[in-house]
Amino acid sequence: MSAKAKVKTRSNEDVKKPVARKDISKAAWTLKEMKKNWVAYVMLAPYYIVFLVFTIVPVLVSLVLSFFEFNMLEPAVPVGIDNYIRLFLADDLFITSCKNTLIFASIIGPVSYILSFCIAWFINELGPKLRAVVTLIFYAPNIGGSVYLIWATLFSSDSYGYVNGMLLDLGVITKPIAFFTDPDYIMPLCIVVALWLSLGTAFLNFIAGLQVVDRSLYEAGAVDGISNRWQELWYITLPYMKPQLLFGAVLAITQSFGFGAVVNDLCGNPSTDYAAWTIMHHLGDYGGARFEIGYASAIATILFVVMIGANGLVKKLLSKVGQ
């Protein structure tokens, strides 16, 4: 073989052939892609480190502590599943908090989610200037700090409360109603206030998602037989917005299951007869007041599992959109 042929053969052998995804394992493929895109991973490293230290690690530590008796002053004592047995079999207040939380979540979550999208869909049809003004009006309660306390004035328990004053003038009632201390009114009023505050980040997320829908899809849909706005919504708009829909769903789940701060300001802590006592209140009571960290960790773990389950259910429902 000539020298020229040998050089050509050697150069052909040195050329790396492309590797198909199916020819190597998933781990090897992942490692190959990480080496290829190492600059991107370096840029993302600060965020991932912070996320790991302040989110993943605390969740894992809380999960471990749920199997211990720990008060932050003495060494942790392993108790197995005693904390969970105590939660479900010996803690009646926890069962009450679960019932109230499920009521809040089953109403506030879906209603606020649908309400946010419907209003965003309506606003999206307006002109740019009018859209900005209307968006600010609906979003204002979320940027107004403790603006929800105006409800405490509207439903004040004395005759100076606007609702009581109006009802007294109309002769509907003969004495003022203590709305935020009466168990019959606490839950409905808290739900109304929560829905009033629900047009937050998810609402803006839906507006942004509607703005980026490719308009040419509607023309293509009309050619394919889509004849009205509802069909456009189901077959074009919603499938195109699946990332925004999922993000809004996660926010709605977090908001509905983590509801509690507004109840504290309007009804006190605890509310009368624990009428609005939620899992967040129970968690704060044992974790922040009694310092029973192991027991509080068990409560947090139950809440975490329920929220993960709700998130999985929502993802499954969203996968049906457009079908």
Residue pairs with C-beta under 8 A, 6 or more apart in sequence:
1 9
19 32
21 29
24 32
34 41
59 304
62 297
62 300
62 301
63 297
63 301
65 76
65 293
65 294
65 297
66 83
66 84
66 294
66 297
66 298
66 300
66 301
67 78
67 79
67 80
67 81
67 83
67 294
68 76
68 77
68 78
68 79
68 294
68 297
69 76
69 77
69 78
69 79
69 82
69 83
69 292
69 294
69 295
70 76
70 77
70 292
70 293
70 294
70 297
71 291
71 292
71 293
72 291
72 293
73 291
76 294
79 294
83 294
83 295
83 297
83 298
84 298
84 302
86 295
87 94
87 295
87 298
87 299
87 302
88 94
88 95
93 274
93 277
93 282
94 279
94 282
94 299
96 274
96 277
97 274
97 277
97 278
97 279
97 281
97 282
98 279
100 187
100 274
100 275
100 276
100 277
100 278
101 257
101 259
101 278
101 279
101 280
103 187
104 190
104 191
104 194
104 256
104 257
104 259
104 278
105 253
105 256
105 257
105 259
105 310
107 191
108 191
108 194
108 195
108 198
108 252
108 255
108 256
108 259
109 252
109 253
109 255
109 256
109 257
109 310
110 252
111 195
111 198
112 194
112 195
112 198
112 199
112 202
112 252
112 255
112 256
113 202
113 248
113 249
113 252
115 195
115 198
115 199
116 198
116 199
116 202
116 203
116 206
116 248
116 252
117 206
117 245
117 248
119 138
119 199
119 203
120 203
120 206
120 207
120 210
121 206
121 210
121 233
123 131
123 134
123 135
123 138
123 207
124 131
124 207
124 210
124 211
126 134
135 204
135 207
138 199
138 203
139 199
139 200
139 203
139 204
140 147
141 147
141 148
141 196
141 197
141 199
142 197
142 199
142 200
142 201
146 265
148 193
148 196
148 197
148 262
148 265
148 266
149 265
149 266
151 189
151 193
151 196
151 266
152 180
152 265
152 266
153 161
153 162
154 161
154 162
154 163
155 161
155 163
155 164
155 179
155 180
155 185
155 189
156 162
156 164
157 164
157 176
157 177
157 178
157 179
157 180
157 181
158 164
158 176
159 165
159 168
159 176
161 176
161 179
163 179
164 173
164 176
164 177
164 179
167 173
167 177
168 174
168 176
177 185
179 185
179 186
179 189
180 186
180 189
180 266
180 267
180 268
181 267
181 268
181 272
182 272
183 271
183 272
183 273
183 275
186 263
186 267
186 271
186 272
186 275
186 276
187 275
187 276
189 266
190 259
190 262
190 263
190 266
190 267
190 276
193 262
193 266
194 255
194 256
194 259
194 262
197 262
198 252
198 255
200 251
200 255
201 251
202 247
202 248
202 251
202 252
205 244
205 247
205 248
205 251
206 241
206 244
206 248
208 244
209 241
209 243
209 244
209 245
210 237
210 241
213 236
213 237
213 240
213 241
214 240
217 236
217 240
218 226
218 232
218 236
221 231
221 232
221 235
221 236
226 232
226 235
226 236
234 321
234 322
235 322
236 322
238 245
238 321
238 322
239 321
239 322
242 318
242 321
245 318
245 321
246 314
246 315
246 318
249 311
249 314
249 315
249 318
250 311
250 314
253 307
253 310
253 311
253 314
254 307
257 279
257 280
257 303
257 306
257 307
257 310
258 280
259 278
259 280
260 278
260 280
260 281
260 284
263 269
263 271
263 276
263 278
263 281
264 281
267 275
267 276
269 281
270 277
270 281
271 277
279 299
279 302
279 303
280 303
282 299
283 296
283 299
283 300
283 303
286 292
286 295
286 296
286 299
287 293
287 296
287 297
287 299
287 300
